[in-house]
């Protein structure tokens, strides 16, 4: 999950993201450190709070784009 990088790109502190997402700052910190895995509902809440898709938050957007590019090159 790209949470820390995205949070910083958006100019948000843990405290501010916590306030927006209604997820505790301590839990967010542990997510950023990789100590917890986010549930589906938390991924959705974080995505909404950050204004991005769940795919972007999870880093799947880049993987999907690469697969599409490779497929187009193959065809």
mmCIF file of the N, C-alpha and C atoms, coordinates in Angstrom:
data_MODEL
# 
_entry.id   MODEL 
# 
loop_
_atom_site.group_PDB 
_atom_site.id 
_atom_site.type_symbol 
_atom_site.label_atom_id 
_atom_site.label_alt_id 
_atom_site.label_comp_id 
_atom_site.label_asym_id 
_atom_site.label_entity_id 
_atom_site.label_seq_id 
_atom_site.pdbx_PDB_ins_code 
_atom_site.Cartn_x 
_atom_site.Cartn_y 
_atom_site.Cartn_z 
_atom_site.occupancy 
_atom_site.B_iso_or_equiv 
_atom_site.pdbx_formal_charge 
_atom_site.auth_seq_id 
_atom_site.auth_comp_id 
_atom_site.auth_asym_id 
_atom_site.auth_atom_id 
_atom_site.pdbx_PDB_model_num 
ATOM 1   N N  . UNK A 1 1  ? 0.850   -1.174 0.000   1.00 0.00 ? 1  UNK A N  1 
ATOM 2   C CA . UNK A 1 1  ? 0.000   0.000  0.000   1.00 0.00 ? 1  UNK A CA 1 
ATOM 3   C C  . UNK A 1 1  ? 0.894   1.236  0.000   1.00 0.00 ? 1  UNK A C  1 
ATOM 4   N N  . UNK A 1 2  ? 0.515   2.207  -0.770  1.00 0.00 ? 2  UNK A N  1 
ATOM 5   C CA . UNK A 1 2  ? 1.288   3.439  -0.930  1.00 0.00 ? 2  UNK A CA 1 
ATOM 6   C C  . UNK A 1 2  ? 0.804   4.564  -0.019  1.00 0.00 ? 2  UNK A C  1 
ATOM 7   N N  . UNK A 1 3  ? 0.242   4.233  1.119   1.00 0.00 ? 3  UNK A N  1 
ATOM 8   C CA . UNK A 1 3  ? -0.425  5.221  1.964   1.00 0.00 ? 3  UNK A CA 1 
ATOM 9   C C  . UNK A 1 3  ? 0.469   6.386  2.357   1.00 0.00 ? 3  UNK A C  1 
ATOM 10  N N  . UNK A 1 4  ? 1.647   6.115  2.864   1.00 0.00 ? 4  UNK A N  1 
ATOM 11  C CA . UNK A 1 4  ? 2.510   7.195  3.354   1.00 0.00 ? 4  UNK A CA 1 
ATOM 12  C C  . UNK A 1 4  ? 2.891   8.159  2.231   1.00 0.00 ? 4  UNK A C  1 
ATOM 13  N N  . UNK A 1 5  ? 3.301   7.617  1.093   1.00 0.00 ? 5  UNK A N  1 
ATOM 14  C CA . UNK A 1 5  ? 3.688   8.472  -0.038  1.00 0.00 ? 5  UNK A CA 1 
ATOM 15  C C  . UNK A 1 5  ? 2.523   9.325  -0.518  1.00 0.00 ? 5  UNK A C  1 
ATOM 16  N N  . UNK A 1 6  ? 1.370   8.713  -0.644  1.00 0.00 ? 6  UNK A N  1 
ATOM 17  C CA . UNK A 1 6  ? 0.195   9.447  -1.129  1.00 0.00 ? 6  UNK A CA 1 
ATOM 18  C C  . UNK A 1 6  ? -0.216  10.507 -0.113  1.00 0.00 ? 6  UNK A C  1 
ATOM 19  N N  . UNK A 1 7  ? -0.209  10.148 1.163   1.00 0.00 ? 7  UNK A N  1 
ATOM 20  C CA . UNK A 1 7  ? -0.569  11.109 2.210   1.00 0.00 ? 7  UNK A CA 1 
ATOM 21  C C  . UNK A 1 7  ? 0.344   12.327 2.154   1.00 0.00 ? 7  UNK A C  1 
ATOM 22  N N  . UNK A 1 8  ? 1.646   12.075 2.009   1.00 0.00 ? 8  UNK A N  1 
ATOM 23  C CA . UNK A 1 8  ? 2.601   13.184 1.955   1.00 0.00 ? 8  UNK A CA 1 
ATOM 24  C C  . UNK A 1 8  ? 2.427   14.013 0.683   1.00 0.00 ? 8  UNK A C  1 
ATOM 25  N N  . UNK A 1 9  ? 2.169   13.351 -0.455  1.00 0.00 ? 9  UNK A N  1 
ATOM 26  C CA . UNK A 1 9  ? 1.921   14.075 -1.706  1.00 0.00 ? 9  UNK A CA 1 
ATOM 27  C C  . UNK A 1 9  ? 0.715   15.004 -1.580  1.00 0.00 ? 9  UNK A C  1 
ATOM 28  N N  . UNK A 1 10 ? -0.274  14.579 -0.809  1.00 0.00 ? 10 UNK A N  1 
ATOM 29  C CA . UNK A 1 10 ? -1.486  15.379 -0.609  1.00 0.00 ? 10 UNK A CA 1 
ATOM 30  C C  . UNK A 1 10 ? -1.286  16.449 0.463   1.00 0.00 ? 10 UNK A C  1 
ATOM 31  N N  . UNK A 1 11 ? -0.111  16.445 1.106   1.00 0.00 ? 11 UNK A N  1 
ATOM 32  C CA . UNK A 1 11 ? 0.186   17.442 2.131   1.00 0.00 ? 11 UNK A CA 1 
ATOM 33  C C  . UNK A 1 11 ? -0.561  17.232 3.437   1.00 0.00 ? 11 UNK A C  1 
ATOM 34  N N  . UNK A 1 12 ? -0.877  15.976 3.735   1.00 0.00 ? 12 UNK A N  1 
ATOM 35  C CA . UNK A 1 12 ? -1.646  15.662 4.934   1.00 0.00 ? 12 UNK A CA 1 
ATOM 36  C C  . UNK A 1 12 ? -0.766  15.069 6.030   1.00 0.00 ? 12 UNK A C  1 
ATOM 37  N N  . UNK A 1 13 ? -1.028  15.467 7.248   1.00 0.00 ? 13 UNK A N  1 
ATOM 38  C CA . UNK A 1 13 ? -0.397  14.823 8.398   1.00 0.00 ? 13 UNK A CA 1 
ATOM 39  C C  . UNK A 1 13 ? -1.224  13.595 8.768   1.00 0.00 ? 13 UNK A C  1 
ATOM 40  N N  . UNK A 1 14 ? -0.652  12.739 9.597   1.00 0.00 ? 14 UNK A N  1 
ATOM 41  C CA . UNK A 1 14 ? -1.419  11.595 10.089  1.00 0.00 ? 14 UNK A CA 1 
ATOM 42  C C  . UNK A 1 14 ? -2.665  12.074 10.828  1.00 0.00 ? 14 UNK A C  1 
ATOM 43  N N  . UNK A 1 15 ? -2.501  13.131 11.594  1.00 0.00 ? 15 UNK A N  1 
ATOM 44  C CA . UNK A 1 15 ? -3.617  13.673 12.371  1.00 0.00 ? 15 UNK A CA 1 
ATOM 45  C C  . UNK A 1 15 ? -4.747  14.155 11.462  1.00 0.00 ? 15 UNK A C  1 
ATOM 46  N N  . UNK A 1 16 ? -4.394  14.859 10.390  1.00 0.00 ? 16 UNK A N  1 
ATOM 47  C CA . UNK A 1 16 ? -5.404  15.375 9.462   1.00 0.00 ? 16 UNK A CA 1 
ATOM 48  C C  . UNK A 1 16 ? -6.096  14.231 8.727   1.00 0.00 ? 16 UNK A C  1 
ATOM 49  N N  . UNK A 1 17 ? -5.325  13.255 8.249   1.00 0.00 ? 17 UNK A N  1 
ATOM 50  C CA . UNK A 1 17 ? -5.928  12.111 7.562   1.00 0.00 ? 17 UNK A CA 1 
ATOM 51  C C  . UNK A 1 17 ? -6.817  11.334 8.519   1.00 0.00 ? 17 UNK A C  1 
ATOM 52  N N  . UNK A 1 18 ? -6.392  11.226 9.757   1.00 0.00 ? 18 UNK A N  1 
ATOM 53  C CA . UNK A 1 18 ? -7.197  10.564 10.776  1.00 0.00 ? 18 UNK A CA 1 
ATOM 54  C C  . UNK A 1 18 ? -8.544  11.260 10.930  1.00 0.00 ? 18 UNK A C  1 
ATOM 55  N N  . UNK A 1 19 ? -8.506  12.563 10.983  1.00 0.00 ? 19 UNK A N  1 
ATOM 56  C CA . UNK A 1 19 ? -9.729  13.354 11.130  1.00 0.00 ? 19 UNK A CA 1 
ATOM 57  C C  . UNK A 1 19 ? -10.658 13.181 9.931   1.00 0.00 ? 19 UNK A C  1 
ATOM 58  N N  . UNK A 1 20 ? -10.091 13.202 8.744   1.00 0.00 ? 20 UNK A N  1 
ATOM 59  C CA . UNK A 1 20 ? -10.890 13.087 7.515   1.00 0.00 ? 20 UNK A CA 1 
ATOM 60  C C  . UNK A 1 20 ? -11.477 11.686 7.355   1.00 0.00 ? 20 UNK A C  1 
ATOM 61  N N  . UNK A 1 21 ? -10.688 10.661 7.679   1.00 0.00 ? 21 UNK A N  1 
ATOM 62  C CA . UNK A 1 21 ? -11.092 9.278  7.426   1.00 0.00 ? 21 UNK A CA 1 
ATOM 63  C C  . UNK A 1 21 ? -11.785 8.606  8.608   1.00 0.00 ? 21 UNK A C  1 
ATOM 64  N N  . UNK A 1 22 ? -11.736 9.238  9.771   1.00 0.00 ? 22 UNK A N  1 
ATOM 65  C CA . UNK A 1 22 ? -12.269 8.642  11.009  1.00 0.00 ? 22 UNK A CA 1 
ATOM 66  C C  . UNK A 1 22 ? -11.565 7.334  11.362  1.00 0.00 ? 22 UNK A C  1 
ATOM 67  N N  . UNK A 1 23 ? -10.272 7.278  11.062  1.00 0.00 ? 23 UNK A N  1 
ATOM 68  C CA . UNK A 1 23 ? -9.414  6.150  11.434  1.00 0.00 ? 23 UNK A CA 1 
ATOM 69  C C  . UNK A 1 23 ? -8.330  6.731  12.330  1.00 0.00 ? 23 UNK A C  1 
ATOM 70  N N  . UNK A 1 24 ? -8.051  6.090  13.447  1.00 0.00 ? 24 UNK A N  1 
ATOM 71  C CA . UNK A 1 24 ? -7.106  6.666  14.404  1.00 0.00 ? 24 UNK A CA 1 
ATOM 72  C C  . UNK A 1 24 ? -5.719  6.860  13.789  1.00 0.00 ? 24 UNK A C  1 
ATOM 73  N N  . UNK A 1 25 ? -5.053  7.915  14.236  1.00 0.00 ? 25 UNK A N  1 
ATOM 74  C CA . UNK A 1 25 ? -3.706  8.215  13.741  1.00 0.00 ? 25 UNK A CA 1 
ATOM 75  C C  . UNK A 1 25 ? -2.742  7.087  14.070  1.00 0.00 ? 25 UNK A C  1 
ATOM 76  N N  . UNK A 1 26 ? -2.900  6.465  15.229  1.00 0.00 ? 26 UNK A N  1 
ATOM 77  C CA . UNK A 1 26 ? -1.999  5.363  15.595  1.00 0.00 ? 26 UNK A CA 1 
ATOM 78  C C  . UNK A 1 26 ? -2.201  4.169  14.665  1.00 0.00 ? 26 UNK A C  1 
ATOM 79  N N  . UNK A 1 27 ? -3.450  3.888  14.286  1.00 0.00 ? 27 UNK A N  1 
ATOM 80  C CA . UNK A 1 27 ? -3.716  2.795  13.350  1.00 0.00 ? 27 UNK A CA 1 
ATOM 81  C C  . UNK A 1 27 ? -3.138  3.128  11.976  1.00 0.00 ? 27 UNK A C  1 
ATOM 82  N N  . UNK A 1 28 ? -3.302  4.373  11.541  1.00 0.00 ? 28 UNK A N  1 
ATOM 83  C CA . UNK A 1 28 ? -2.748  4.795  10.253  1.00 0.00 ? 28 UNK A CA 1 
ATOM 84  C C  . UNK A 1 28 ? -1.232  4.656  10.241  1.00 0.00 ? 28 UNK A C  1 
ATOM 85  N N  . UNK A 1 29 ? -0.597  5.026  11.339  1.00 0.00 ? 29 UNK A N  1 
ATOM 86  C CA . UNK A 1 29 ? 0.854   4.902  11.450  1.00 0.00 ? 29 UNK A CA 1 
ATOM 87  C C  . UNK A 1 29 ? 1.292   3.449  11.311  1.00 0.00 ? 29 UNK A C  1 
ATOM 88  N N  . UNK A 1 30 ? 0.567   2.555  11.953  1.00 0.00 ? 30 UNK A N  1 
ATOM 89  C CA . UNK A 1 30 ? 0.890   1.125  11.859  1.00 0.00 ? 30 UNK A CA 1 
ATOM 90  C C  . UNK A 1 30 ? 0.654   0.604  10.440  1.00 0.00 ? 30 UNK A C  1 
ATOM 91  N N  . UNK A 1 31 ? -0.378  1.101  9.770   1.00 0.00 ? 31 UNK A N  1 
ATOM 92  C CA . UNK A 1 31 ? -0.610  0.730  8.367   1.00 0.00 ? 31 UNK A CA 1 
ATOM 93  C C  . UNK A 1 31 ? 0.571   1.154  7.504   1.00 0.00 ? 31 UNK A C  1 
ATOM 94  N N  . UNK A 1 32 ? 1.033   2.386  7.715   1.00 0.00 ? 32 UNK A N  1 
ATOM 95  C CA . UNK A 1 32 ? 2.153   2.903  6.930   1.00 0.00 ? 32 UNK A CA 1 
ATOM 96  C C  . UNK A 1 32 ? 3.424   2.091  7.165   1.00 0.00 ? 32 UNK A C  1 
ATOM 97  N N  . UNK A 1 33 ? 3.593   1.573  8.352   1.00 0.00 ? 33 UNK A N  1 
ATOM 98  C CA . UNK A 1 33 ? 4.773   0.764  8.682   1.00 0.00 ? 33 UNK A CA 1 
ATOM 99  C C  . UNK A 1 33 ? 4.625   -0.687 8.232   1.00 0.00 ? 33 UNK A C  1 
ATOM 100 N N  . UNK A 1 34 ? 3.436   -1.043 7.748   1.00 0.00 ? 34 UNK A N  1 
ATOM 101 C CA . UNK A 1 34 ? 3.204   -2.404 7.288   1.00 0.00 ? 34 UNK A CA 1 
ATOM 102 C C  . UNK A 1 34 ? 2.917   -3.389 8.402   1.00 0.00 ? 34 UNK A C  1 
ATOM 103 N N  . UNK A 1 35 ? 2.580   -2.896 9.574   1.00 0.00 ? 35 UNK A N  1 
ATOM 104 C CA . UNK A 1 35 ? 2.311   -3.780 10.708  1.00 0.00 ? 35 UNK A CA 1 
ATOM 105 C C  . UNK A 1 35 ? 0.888   -4.324 10.691  1.00 0.00 ? 35 UNK A C  1 
ATOM 106 N N  . UNK A 1 36 ? 0.001   -3.639 9.986   1.00 0.00 ? 36 UNK A N  1 
ATOM 107 C CA . UNK A 1 36 ? -1.381  -4.083 9.826   1.00 0.00 ? 36 UNK A CA 1 
ATOM 108 C C  . UNK A 1 36 ? -1.712  -4.134 8.347   1.00 0.00 ? 36 UNK A C  1 
ATOM 109 N N  . UNK A 1 37 ? -2.705  -4.944 8.021   1.00 0.00 ? 37 UNK A N  1 
ATOM 110 C CA . UNK A 1 37 ? -3.276  -4.933 6.678   1.00 0.00 ? 37 UNK A CA 1 
ATOM 111 C C  . UNK A 1 37 ? -4.652  -4.298 6.781   1.00 0.00 ? 37 UNK A C  1 
ATOM 112 N N  . UNK A 1 38 ? -4.924  -3.357 5.920   1.00 0.00 ? 38 UNK A N  1 
ATOM 113 C CA . UNK A 1 38 ? -6.199  -2.641 5.967   1.00 0.00 ? 38 UNK A CA 1 
ATOM 114 C C  . UNK A 1 38 ? -7.337  -3.530 5.500   1.00 0.00 ? 38 UNK A C  1 
ATOM 115 N N  . UNK A 1 39 ? -8.457  -3.396 6.171   1.00 0.00 ? 39 UNK A N  1 
ATOM 116 C CA . UNK A 1 39 ? -9.662  -4.090 5.743   1.00 0.00 ? 39 UNK A CA 1 
ATOM 117 C C  . UNK A 1 39 ? -10.231 -3.374 4.519   1.00 0.00 ? 39 UNK A C  1 
ATOM 118 N N  . UNK A 1 40 ? -11.146 -4.039 3.854   1.00 0.00 ? 40 UNK A N  1 
ATOM 119 C CA . UNK A 1 40 ? -11.782 -3.440 2.673   1.00 0.00 ? 40 UNK A CA 1 
ATOM 120 C C  . UNK A 1 40 ? -12.451 -2.116 3.026   1.00 0.00 ? 40 UNK A C  1 
ATOM 121 N N  . UNK A 1 41 ? -13.133 -2.069 4.152   1.00 0.00 ? 41 UNK A N  1 
ATOM 122 C CA . UNK A 1 41 ? -13.830 -0.833 4.527   1.00 0.00 ? 41 UNK A CA 1 
ATOM 123 C C  . UNK A 1 41 ? -12.844 0.300  4.816   1.00 0.00 ? 41 UNK A C  1 
ATOM 124 N N  . UNK A 1 42 ? -11.703 -0.016 5.409   1.00 0.00 ? 42 UNK A N  1 
ATOM 125 C CA . UNK A 1 42 ? -10.699 1.019  5.678   1.00 0.00 ? 42 UNK A CA 1 
ATOM 126 C C  . UNK A 1 42 ? -10.040 1.491  4.385   1.00 0.00 ? 42 UNK A C  1 
ATOM 127 N N  . UNK A 1 43 ? -9.821  0.589  3.453   1.00 0.00 ? 43 UNK A N  1 
ATOM 128 C CA . UNK A 1 43 ? -9.266  0.970  2.149   1.00 0.00 ? 43 UNK A CA 1 
ATOM 129 C C  . UNK A 1 43 ? -10.215 1.941  1.449   1.00 0.00 ? 43 UNK A C  1 
ATOM 130 N N  . UNK A 1 44 ? -11.485 1.654  1.501   1.00 0.00 ? 44 UNK A N  1 
ATOM 131 C CA . UNK A 1 44 ? -12.476 2.532  0.871   1.00 0.00 ? 44 UNK A CA 1 
ATOM 132 C C  . UNK A 1 44 ? -12.512 3.884  1.572   1.00 0.00 ? 44 UNK A C  1 
ATOM 133 N N  . UNK A 1 45 ? -12.514 3.892  2.908   1.00 0.00 ? 45 UNK A N  1 
ATOM 134 C CA . UNK A 1 45 ? -12.529 5.156  3.652   1.00 0.00 ? 45 UNK A CA 1 
ATOM 135 C C  . UNK A 1 45 ? -11.286 5.982  3.366   1.00 0.00 ? 45 UNK A C  1 
ATOM 136 N N  . UNK A 1 46 ? -10.135 5.341  3.317   1.00 0.00 ? 46 UNK A N  1 
ATOM 137 C CA . UNK A 1 46 ? -8.892  6.059  3.026   1.00 0.00 ? 46 UNK A CA 1 
ATOM 138 C C  . UNK A 1 46 ? -8.893  6.596  1.600   1.00 0.00 ? 46 UNK A C  1 
ATOM 139 N N  . UNK A 1 47 ? -9.364  5.801  0.662   1.00 0.00 ? 47 UNK A N  1 
ATOM 140 C CA . UNK A 1 47 ? -9.425  6.244  -0.736  1.00 0.00 ? 47 UNK A CA 1 
ATOM 141 C C  . UNK A 1 47 ? -10.307 7.474  -0.880  1.00 0.00 ? 47 UNK A C  1 
ATOM 142 N N  . UNK A 1 48 ? -11.459 7.438  -0.233  1.00 0.00 ? 48 UNK A N  1 
ATOM 143 C CA . UNK A 1 48 ? -12.366 8.592  -0.281  1.00 0.00 ? 48 UNK A CA 1 
ATOM 144 C C  . UNK A 1 48 ? -11.725 9.810  0.369   1.00 0.00 ? 48 UNK A C  1 
ATOM 145 N N  . UNK A 1 49 ? -11.071 9.611  1.502   1.00 0.00 ? 49 UNK A N  1 
ATOM 146 C CA . UNK A 1 49 ? -10.432 10.721 2.216   1.00 0.00 ? 49 UNK A CA 1 
ATOM 147 C C  . UNK A 1 49 ? -9.299  11.333 1.402   1.00 0.00 ? 49 UNK A C  1 
ATOM 148 N N  . UNK A 1 50 ? -8.596  10.498 0.640   1.00 0.00 ? 50 UNK A N  1 
ATOM 149 C CA . UNK A 1 50 ? -7.458  10.961 -0.155  1.00 0.00 ? 50 UNK A CA 1 
ATOM 150 C C  . UNK A 1 50 ? -7.860  11.407 -1.561  1.00 0.00 ? 50 UNK A C  1 
ATOM 151 N N  . UNK A 1 51 ? -9.099  11.132 -1.954  1.00 0.00 ? 51 UNK A N  1 
ATOM 152 C CA . UNK A 1 51 ? -9.569  11.519 -3.282  1.00 0.00 ? 51 UNK A CA 1 
ATOM 153 C C  . UNK A 1 51 ? -8.957  10.695 -4.397  1.00 0.00 ? 51 UNK A C  1 
ATOM 154 N N  . UNK A 1 52 ? -8.707  9.415  -4.119  1.00 0.00 ? 52 UNK A N  1 
ATOM 155 C CA . UNK A 1 52 ? -8.127  8.510  -5.113  1.00 0.00 ? 52 UNK A CA 1 
ATOM 156 C C  . UNK A 1 52 ? -8.935  7.215  -5.142  1.00 0.00 ? 52 UNK A C  1 
ATOM 157 N N  . UNK A 1 53 ? -8.635  6.363  -6.111  1.00 0.00 ? 53 UNK A N  1 
ATOM 158 C CA . UNK A 1 53 ? -9.316  5.076  -6.182  1.00 0.00 ? 53 UNK A CA 1 
ATOM 159 C C  . UNK A 1 53 ? -8.614  4.070  -5.273  1.00 0.00 ? 53 UNK A C  1 
ATOM 160 N N  . UNK A 1 54 ? -9.336  3.033  -4.857  1.00 0.00 ? 54 UNK A N  1 
ATOM 161 C CA . UNK A 1 54 ? -8.677  1.969  -4.093  1.00 0.00 ? 54 UNK A CA 1 
ATOM 162 C C  . UNK A 1 54 ? -7.504  1.352  -4.862  1.00 0.00 ? 54 UNK A C  1 
ATOM 163 N N  . UNK A 1 55 ? -7.640  1.226  -6.188  1.00 0.00 ? 55 UNK A N  1 
ATOM 164 C CA . UNK A 1 55 ? -6.541  0.689  -7.002  1.00 0.00 ? 55 UNK A CA 1 
ATOM 165 C C  . UNK A 1 55 ? -5.289  1.539  -6.879  1.00 0.00 ? 55 UNK A C  1 
ATOM 166 N N  . UNK A 1 56 ? -5.452  2.850  -6.882  1.00 0.00 ? 56 UNK A N  1 
ATOM 167 C CA . UNK A 1 56 ? -4.301  3.747  -6.728  1.00 0.00 ? 56 UNK A CA 1 
ATOM 168 C C  . UNK A 1 56 ? -3.674  3.589  -5.348  1.00 0.00 ? 56 UNK A C  1 
ATOM 169 N N  . UNK A 1 57 ? -4.500  3.504  -4.327  1.00 0.00 ? 57 UNK A N  1 
ATOM 170 C CA . UNK A 1 57 ? -4.000  3.358  -2.963  1.00 0.00 ? 57 UNK A CA 1 
ATOM 171 C C  . UNK A 1 57 ? -3.209  2.066  -2.802  1.00 0.00 ? 57 UNK A C  1 
ATOM 172 N N  . UNK A 1 58 ? -3.694  1.011  -3.406  1.00 0.00 ? 58 UNK A N  1 
ATOM 173 C CA . UNK A 1 58 ? -3.043  -0.293 -3.282  1.00 0.00 ? 58 UNK A CA 1 
ATOM 174 C C  . UNK A 1 58 ? -1.893  -0.485 -4.264  1.00 0.00 ? 58 UNK A C  1 
ATOM 175 N N  . UNK A 1 59 ? -1.718  0.470  -5.182  1.00 0.00 ? 59 UNK A N  1 
ATOM 176 C CA . UNK A 1 59 ? -0.639  0.366  -6.157  1.00 0.00 ? 59 UNK A CA 1 
ATOM 177 C C  . UNK A 1 59 ? -0.986  -0.487 -7.360  1.00 0.00 ? 59 UNK A C  1 
ATOM 178 N N  . UNK A 1 60 ? -2.254  -0.839 -7.486  1.00 0.00 ? 60 UNK A N  1 
ATOM 179 C CA . UNK A 1 60 ? -2.676  -1.691 -8.593  1.00 0.00 ? 60 UNK A CA 1 
ATOM 180 C C  . UNK A 1 60 ? -2.806  -0.920 -9.891  1.00 0.00 ? 60 UNK A C  1 
ATOM 181 N N  . UNK A 1 61 ? -3.038  0.371  -9.812  1.00 0.00 ? 61 UNK A N  1 
ATOM 182 C CA . UNK A 1 61 ? -3.214  1.197  -11.012 1.00 0.00 ? 61 UNK A CA 1 
ATOM 183 C C  . UNK A 1 61 ? -1.987  1.089  -11.919 1.00 0.00 ? 61 UNK A C  1 
ATOM 184 N N  . UNK A 1 62 ? -0.815  1.180  -11.323 1.00 0.00 ? 62 UNK A N  1 
ATOM 185 C CA . UNK A 1 62 ? 0.431   1.085  -12.092 1.00 0.00 ? 62 UNK A CA 1 
ATOM 186 C C  . UNK A 1 62 ? 0.589   -0.306 -12.707 1.00 0.00 ? 62 UNK A C  1 
ATOM 187 N N  . UNK A 1 63 ? 0.241   -1.324 -11.963 1.00 0.00 ? 63 UNK A N  1 
ATOM 188 C CA . UNK A 1 63 ? 0.329   -2.698 -12.472 1.00 0.00 ? 63 UNK A CA 1 
ATOM 189 C C  . UNK A 1 63 ? -0.618  -2.883 -13.649 1.00 0.00 ? 63 UNK A C  1 
ATOM 190 N N  . UNK A 1 64 ? -1.836  -2.384 -13.512 1.00 0.00 ? 64 UNK A N  1 
ATOM 191 C CA . UNK A 1 64 ? -2.827  -2.495 -14.586 1.00 0.00 ? 64 UNK A CA 1 
ATOM 192 C C  . UNK A 1 64 ? -2.352  -1.758 -15.832 1.00 0.00 ? 64 UNK A C  1 
ATOM 193 N N  . UNK A 1 65 ? -1.813  -0.551 -15.647 1.00 0.00 ? 65 UNK A N  1 
ATOM 194 C CA . UNK A 1 65 ? -1.297  0.216  -16.788 1.00 0.00 ? 65 UNK A CA 1 
ATOM 195 C C  . UNK A 1 65 ? -0.160  -0.523 -17.486 1.00 0.00 ? 65 UNK A C  1 
ATOM 196 N N  . UNK A 1 66 ? 0.739   -1.127 -16.708 1.00 0.00 ? 66 UNK A N  1 
ATOM 197 C CA . UNK A 1 66 ? 1.850   -1.886 -17.287 1.00 0.00 ? 66 UNK A CA 1 
ATOM 198 C C  . UNK A 1 66 ? 1.353   -3.099 -18.054 1.00 0.00 ? 66 UNK A C  1 
ATOM 199 N N  . UNK A 1 67 ? 0.366   -3.789 -17.515 1.00 0.00 ? 67 UNK A N  1 
ATOM 200 C CA . UNK A 1 67 ? -0.196  -4.947 -18.208 1.00 0.00 ? 67 UNK A CA 1 
ATOM 201 C C  . UNK A 1 67 ? -0.847  -4.535 -19.524 1.00 0.00 ? 67 UNK A C  1 
ATOM 202 N N  . UNK A 1 68 ? -1.589  -3.426 -19.497 1.00 0.00 ? 68 UNK A N  1 
ATOM 203 C CA . UNK A 1 68 ? -2.224  -2.937 -20.722 1.00 0.00 ? 68 UNK A CA 1 
ATOM 204 C C  . UNK A 1 68 ? -1.176  -2.565 -21.764 1.00 0.00 ? 68 UNK A C  1 
ATOM 205 N N  . UNK A 1 69 ? -0.119  -1.898 -21.322 1.00 0.00 ? 69 UNK A N  1 
ATOM 206 C CA . UNK A 1 69 ? 0.946   -1.493 -22.231 1.00 0.00 ? 69 UNK A CA 1 
ATOM 207 C C  . UNK A 1 69 ? 1.629   -2.709 -22.845 1.00 0.00 ? 69 UNK A C  1 
ATOM 208 N N  . UNK A 1 70 ? 1.933   -3.686 -22.005 1.00 0.00 ? 70 UNK A N  1 
ATOM 209 C CA . UNK A 1 70 ? 2.576   -4.907 -22.497 1.00 0.00 ? 70 UNK A CA 1 
ATOM 210 C C  . UNK A 1 70 ? 1.672   -5.661 -23.454 1.00 0.00 ? 70 UNK A C  1 
ATOM 211 N N  . UNK A 1 71 ? 0.383   -5.689 -23.165 1.00 0.00 ? 71 UNK A N  1 
ATOM 212 C CA . UNK A 1 71 ? -0.566  -6.364 -24.041 1.00 0.00 ? 71 UNK A CA 1 
ATOM 213 C C  . UNK A 1 71 ? -0.639  -5.655 -25.386 1.00 0.00 ? 71 UNK A C  1 
ATOM 214 N N  . UNK A 1 72 ? -0.674  -4.321 -25.361 1.00 0.00 ? 72 UNK A N  1 
ATOM 215 C CA . UNK A 1 72 ? -0.712  -3.557 -26.612 1.00 0.00 ? 72 UNK A CA 1 
ATOM 216 C C  . UNK A 1 72 ? 0.558   -3.777 -27.427 1.00 0.00 ? 72 UNK A C  1 
ATOM 217 N N  . UNK A 1 73 ? 1.696   -3.888 -26.765 1.00 0.00 ? 73 UNK A N  1 
ATOM 218 C CA . UNK A 1 73 ? 2.953   -4.148 -27.470 1.00 0.00 ? 73 UNK A CA 1 
ATOM 219 C C  . UNK A 1 73 ? 2.973   -5.544 -28.074 1.00 0.00 ? 73 UNK A C  1 
ATOM 220 N N  . UNK A 1 74 ? 2.314   -6.467 -27.425 1.00 0.00 ? 74 UNK A N  1 
ATOM 221 C CA . UNK A 1 74 ? 2.270   -7.849 -27.895 1.00 0.00 ? 74 UNK A CA 1 
ATOM 222 C C  . UNK A 1 74 ? 1.375   -7.985 -29.114 1.00 0.00 ? 74 UNK A C  1 
ATOM 223 N N  . UNK A 1 75 ? 0.298   -7.218 -29.121 1.00 0.00 ? 75 UNK A N  1 
ATOM 224 C CA . UNK A 1 75 ? -0.679  -7.292 -30.221 1.00 0.00 ? 75 UNK A CA 1 
ATOM 225 C C  . UNK A 1 75 ? -0.144  -6.522 -31.354 1.00 0.00 ? 75 UNK A C  1 
# 
